[in-house]
Amino acid sequence: MHPENALRRRLLIAGAAGLAAAGTGALPGTAHARDAVVEPDIDSTATWGARSPRGTISVLQYRPSRLVVHHTVSADTSDFSRARAHAHAHWVQDLHMDRNGWVDTGYHFLVSRGGWITEGRHGSLRALTDGRNFVQGSHTSGQNNQSIGVACEGAYHDGAVPPAAQWEVLVTLCAYVCARYGVPSAQIYGHKDYGDTLCPGVLHDMLPRLREEVAAARAA
């Protein structure tokens, strides 16, 4: 693994007592402690150069009650770079806007195979930071006005599993989202819980582990 990615992973999972303690002395752009969980480094839509939304994005004036995990069914790339995470964010946005006809990316956040997080739908990061409202997504039928959609880069069917960097940062992101919005760790679901789909593949089988690790991260 590239040294930069290894360092970044350590900073992301260090927690309040580790390298990112209290947000002081940490390297610029890295995670820091907030509300007893690690605040992950999330690249905003402006940072990765997203297209402007094709219309108005609704901001819901209440908190979400759950998280829904997806996979994007993109290539299981071995390119773990930040540039690749940005390219993936562009690919998803183009797919959702140009093929699906949606106003913007359907997911709120995406986690790359290298462990980089990108904001999906415009306004998601600002709302998460505030912790009192969220933007309506387009990721799960019947759940878009109740849940935060988190999508993992890759296709996790037929025995494929997420890389360690992606899994660790997924845990960190979910723990932070749950903490900011007051969502119980048990309220993390997969796309297939709400529809006739195989999404998120093997990640659905890993949801019990995800809930446990998110709960542990919040208790640390």
C-alpha positions as CSV (number, residue, x, y, z in Angstrom):
1,M,0.0,0.0,0.0
2,H,1.2,3.5,-0.8
3,P,2.7,5.2,2.4
4,E,0.2,8.1,2.0
5,N,-2.7,5.8,2.1
6,A,-1.3,3.8,5.0
7,L,-0.8,7.0,7.0
8,R,-4.3,8.3,6.2
9,R,-5.9,5.0,7.2
10,R,-4.1,5.2,10.6
11,L,-5.3,8.7,11.1
12,L,-8.9,7.8,10.2
13,I,-9.2,4.9,12.6
14,A,-7.0,6.3,15.5
15,G,-10.0,7.7,17.4
16,A,-10.2,10.3,20.0
17,A,-7.3,8.8,22.0
18,G,-5.0,8.3,19.0
19,L,-3.2,10.3,16.4
20,A,-6.3,12.5,15.7
21,A,-7.0,13.4,19.3
22,A,-9.0,16.5,19.8
23,G,-8.1,17.8,16.3
24,T,-4.9,19.5,17.6
25,G,-1.6,18.7,16.1
26,A,-3.1,16.5,13.4
27,L,-2.0,16.9,9.8
28,P,-4.1,19.3,7.6
29,G,-7.1,17.5,6.0
30,T,-7.0,14.5,8.2
31,A,-9.6,13.1,10.7
32,H,-10.1,14.6,14.1
33,A,-12.1,13.9,17.2
34,R,-15.6,15.3,17.4
35,D,-18.6,14.2,19.5
36,A,-16.6,11.2,20.8
37,V,-16.1,9.7,17.3
38,V,-13.6,10.4,14.6
39,E,-14.7,13.0,12.0
40,P,-13.5,11.5,8.7
41,D,-11.9,13.5,5.9
42,I,-14.6,13.9,3.3
43,D,-13.9,15.5,-0.1
44,S,-16.8,17.9,-0.9
45,T,-18.4,18.1,-4.3
46,A,-16.4,21.3,-4.9
47,T,-13.1,19.4,-4.1
48,W,-13.7,16.7,-6.6
49,G,-15.2,19.1,-9.2
50,A,-18.8,17.8,-9.4
51,R,-21.2,19.1,-12.0
52,S,-23.9,21.5,-10.8
53,P,-27.3,19.8,-9.9
54,R,-29.9,19.8,-12.6
55,G,-32.5,21.4,-10.5
56,T,-33.4,22.0,-6.9
57,I,-32.3,19.6,-4.2
58,S,-34.7,19.3,-1.3
59,V,-33.4,19.9,2.2
60,L,-35.5,18.0,4.8
61,Q,-35.8,19.9,8.1
62,Y,-35.4,16.9,10.3
63,R,-32.8,14.1,11.0
64,P,-32.6,10.8,9.1
65,S,-33.6,7.7,11.1
66,R,-31.3,5.2,9.4
67,L,-28.4,4.5,7.0
68,V,-28.6,2.4,3.9
69,V,-25.4,0.8,2.4
70,H,-25.0,0.2,-1.3
71,H,-22.3,-0.8,-3.7
72,T,-21.9,1.0,-7.1
73,V,-21.2,-2.1,-9.2
74,S,-18.2,-0.4,-10.7
75,A,-14.9,-2.1,-11.4
76,D,-13.0,-3.7,-8.5
77,T,-10.0,-1.6,-9.2
78,S,-6.6,-1.9,-7.6
79,D,-6.1,1.9,-8.0
80,F,-6.5,3.1,-4.4
81,S,-5.6,6.7,-5.1
82,R,-7.5,9.9,-4.3
83,A,-7.6,10.7,-8.0
84,R,-9.4,7.4,-8.6
85,A,-11.9,8.2,-5.9
86,H,-12.7,11.5,-7.6
87,A,-13.0,9.8,-11.0
88,H,-15.4,7.3,-9.5
89,A,-17.5,10.1,-8.0
90,H,-17.7,11.6,-11.5
91,W,-18.7,8.3,-13.0
92,V,-21.5,7.8,-10.5
93,Q,-22.8,11.4,-10.9
94,D,-22.8,11.0,-14.7
95,L,-24.6,7.7,-14.5
96,H,-27.3,9.1,-12.2
97,M,-27.8,12.4,-14.0
98,D,-27.4,11.3,-17.6
99,R,-28.9,7.7,-17.6
100,N,-31.3,7.9,-14.7
101,G,-32.3,11.5,-15.3
102,W,-31.9,12.5,-11.6
103,V,-31.1,15.9,-10.4
104,D,-27.7,14.9,-9.0
105,T,-25.9,11.9,-7.5
106,G,-28.4,9.7,-5.7
107,Y,-26.1,8.8,-2.8
108,H,-25.1,11.1,0.0
109,F,-21.6,9.8,0.3
110,L,-19.3,7.4,-1.5
111,V,-16.4,5.3,-0.1
112,S,-13.7,4.4,-2.6
113,R,-11.8,1.1,-2.5
114,G,-8.8,3.0,-1.3
115,G,-10.6,4.5,1.7
116,W,-11.3,8.0,0.3
117,I,-14.7,9.5,1.0
118,T,-16.4,11.8,-1.4
119,E,-19.6,13.8,-1.0
120,G,-22.2,12.6,-3.4
121,R,-25.3,14.8,-3.5
122,H,-24.7,18.5,-3.1
123,G,-25.3,19.8,0.3
124,S,-24.9,16.4,2.1
125,L,-21.7,17.3,3.8
126,R,-22.9,20.7,5.0
127,A,-26.1,19.2,6.4
128,L,-24.1,16.4,8.1
129,T,-21.8,18.9,9.8
130,D,-24.8,20.8,11.0
131,G,-26.5,17.6,12.2
132,R,-30.0,18.9,12.2
133,N,-31.2,18.3,8.6
134,F,-30.3,16.3,5.5
135,V,-30.8,16.5,1.8
136,Q,-33.2,14.1,0.2
137,G,-31.4,11.4,-1.8
138,S,-32.3,9.1,-4.6
139,H,-30.8,5.8,-3.6
140,T,-33.5,3.6,-2.1
141,S,-37.2,3.5,-3.1
142,G,-39.4,4.5,-0.1
143,Q,-36.4,5.5,2.1
144,N,-35.1,8.6,0.4
145,N,-36.8,10.9,2.9
146,Q,-35.7,8.8,5.9
147,S,-32.2,7.6,5.3
148,I,-28.6,8.5,4.4
149,G,-27.3,6.5,1.4
150,V,-23.7,5.4,1.6
151,A,-22.2,3.7,-1.4
152,C,-19.1,1.6,-1.7
153,E,-17.0,1.6,-4.9
154,G,-16.9,-1.9,-6.4
155,A,-19.0,-4.9,-7.3
156,Y,-19.4,-7.2,-4.3
157,H,-21.0,-10.2,-5.9
158,D,-19.6,-13.7,-6.4
159,G,-17.2,-13.8,-3.5
160,A,-15.7,-10.3,-3.9
161,V,-14.9,-8.6,-0.6
162,P,-14.1,-4.9,0.2
163,P,-10.5,-4.0,0.7
164,A,-9.4,-3.4,4.3
165,A,-9.0,0.4,3.7
166,Q,-12.5,0.7,2.4
167,W,-14.1,-1.3,5.2
168,E,-12.3,0.6,7.9
169,V,-13.3,4.0,6.5
170,L,-16.8,2.7,5.9
171,V,-17.0,2.0,9.7
172,T,-15.6,5.4,10.5
173,L,-18.0,7.2,8.2
174,C,-21.0,5.3,9.5
175,A,-20.0,5.9,13.1
176,Y,-19.7,9.6,12.4
177,V,-23.0,9.9,10.5
178,C,-24.8,8.0,13.3
179,A,-23.3,10.2,16.0
180,R,-24.1,13.5,14.2
181,Y,-27.7,12.5,13.6
182,G,-28.4,10.4,16.7
183,V,-29.1,7.3,14.7
184,P,-28.7,4.0,16.6
185,S,-25.9,1.8,15.3
186,A,-28.5,-1.0,14.8
187,Q,-30.3,1.2,12.2
188,I,-27.8,0.4,9.4
189,Y,-29.3,-1.5,6.6
190,G,-28.6,-2.7,3.1
191,H,-30.4,-1.7,-0.1
192,K,-31.8,-5.2,-0.5
193,D,-33.7,-4.8,2.8
194,Y,-36.0,-2.4,0.9
195,G,-36.3,-3.8,-2.6
196,D,-35.8,-6.5,-5.1
197,T,-32.1,-6.1,-5.6
198,L,-28.8,-7.9,-5.0
199,C,-27.2,-4.6,-3.7
200,P,-25.0,-4.3,-1.7
201,G,-23.8,-7.9,-2.4
202,V,-21.6,-9.5,0.2
203,L,-21.7,-6.2,2.2
204,H,-25.2,-7.1,3.2
205,D,-23.9,-10.3,4.8
206,M,-21.4,-8.1,6.6
207,L,-24.0,-5.8,8.1
208,P,-24.0,-7.4,11.6
209,R,-20.2,-6.9,11.7
210,L,-20.6,-3.3,10.5
211,R,-23.2,-2.5,13.2
212,E,-21.0,-4.0,15.9
213,E,-17.9,-2.1,14.8
214,V,-19.8,1.2,14.4
215,A,-21.2,0.7,17.9
216,A,-17.7,0.0,19.2
217,A,-16.3,3.1,17.4
218,R,-19.0,5.3,19.1
219,A,-18.3,3.8,22.5
220,A,-14.5,4.3,22.3
